[in-house]
């Protein structure tokens, strides 16, 4: 219906343009006549013509589809110009005037030129406008592709440090501009408790309506079930839902951000940005410019799928990291259990190393890696015999050589674990000396990787202040003195200086350290993981996404 109205309005504009041009060229007023359904001619415009043309003249102009003249009794000419054809190629309107002219044939040719010129100009104007619209649509398409590419680049494995809510917040402004809406908001699922509500929506500068976050929640409440199947698109919302108390919402798209196993939230786009649709004589391709439709819903749905996929990948990544961390902790506990005097040494070294790395400006991920390296730095002691490891007296040269091999043992144990390749420099080189007299390779100065030099400092401090089979732990003051005396020879002087700056924090970590007790199984008790035969609770609710932190 709107399309037909637009066509009729365009024809009226063209008729008015032709009549105005004819009046200017001929210098006489025209009246407009239209063939009715009963095959009678009827005047459809007001003019100053006092006489009505002969119906035969109108019929002749209609049948010939050419300008026609007929000499009147007063010596003037009745001049009839057929206008536009209908869809059956029949003339329905004729413009008529009385005019004095010496050569009526020239007048007819002039009228034909006017009609052709106005028609061509109308087509040119229409094509120009449609080209502009198509150009805008193509530009928007490129913007959408650019947005999706940018989002894909953000979702690469390197963004694992960002949770999906952070990525949603980063994506909202660009997505809102690409879709062309006043407001785009993210509404987390119930488990998120709306914790990110303040930063999880984008308002376009051209927005005309002031809406609240609770309005979005109300739409989710009403349409969340439908959104679980497909994007929900509503236009003319106030007209179709007069009982809904959400003023300012004319149209919206609601898309569920979910995977097959969990719903993370919803993306809600409200009100397309555009000019009021006051005139109906717009090109057909422009009729729905102020409505939200398939293109907008598809773009939001694609973005939601990408974000949900990233959220799911983060869950899997965290589960993998948690499993890896649990395995590492088990290995470390196995090592520590062999030597009751050094129980907790690896954990403390890991915590000291992480804090020292933080003070040096390491990035968060690098600090976590130092922590993991600290946990595993002595894993090679698995290859050292208990007799040597727990000997109370001085070691022989052969026994000391066996102790020295623990760095190579550790490197060999971890070498084939691709996920732990980053710990190898610290595990292998935490006993190198700055003067080159350490082991296993006798590296000097900065030849030793930074992780190895850093762990050498914190490992030495914990070793000196911990009880050993052959001695009691040193007082902190004595250990600090040894570190300072050995700065530049045994240890990197810059790292020793950095360690001294955070010594109060190191001591606080040391004093607050408590080793987790070993779980004790009660005889006859079933395994606790998952219950009997892995039975699961059917009422299990999705839990908030947590990023593993070491």
Secondary structure, 3 states (H helix, E strand, C coil): CHHHHHHHHHHHHHHHHHHHHHHHHHCCCCEEEEECCCCCEEECCCCCCCCCCCHHHHHHHHHHCCCEEEECCCCCEEEEEECCECCCCCECEEEEEEECCCCHHHHHHHHHHHHHHHHHHHHHHHHHHHHHHHHHHHHHHHHHHHHHHHHHHHCCHHHHHCCHHHHHHHHHHHHHHHHCEEEEEEEECHHHCCCCHHHCEEECCCCCCCCCHHHHHHHHHHHHHHHCCCCEEECCHHHHCCCCCCCCCCCEEEEEEECCCCEEEEEEEEEECCCCCCCCCCCHHHCCCCCCCHHHHHHHHHHHHHHHHHHHHHHHHHHHHHHHHHHHHHHHHHHHHHCHHHCCHHHHHHHHHHHHHHHCCCCHHHHHHHHHHHHHCCHHHHHCCHHHHCCCCCCCHHHHHHHHCHHHHHHHHHCCCHHHHHHHHHHHHCCCCCECCCCCCCCEHHHCCHHHHHHHHHHHHHHHHCCECCECCCCHHHHHHHHHHCECCCECHHHHHHHHHCHHHHHHHHHHCCCCCCCCCCCCCCCCCCCHHHCCCCCCCCCCCCCCCC
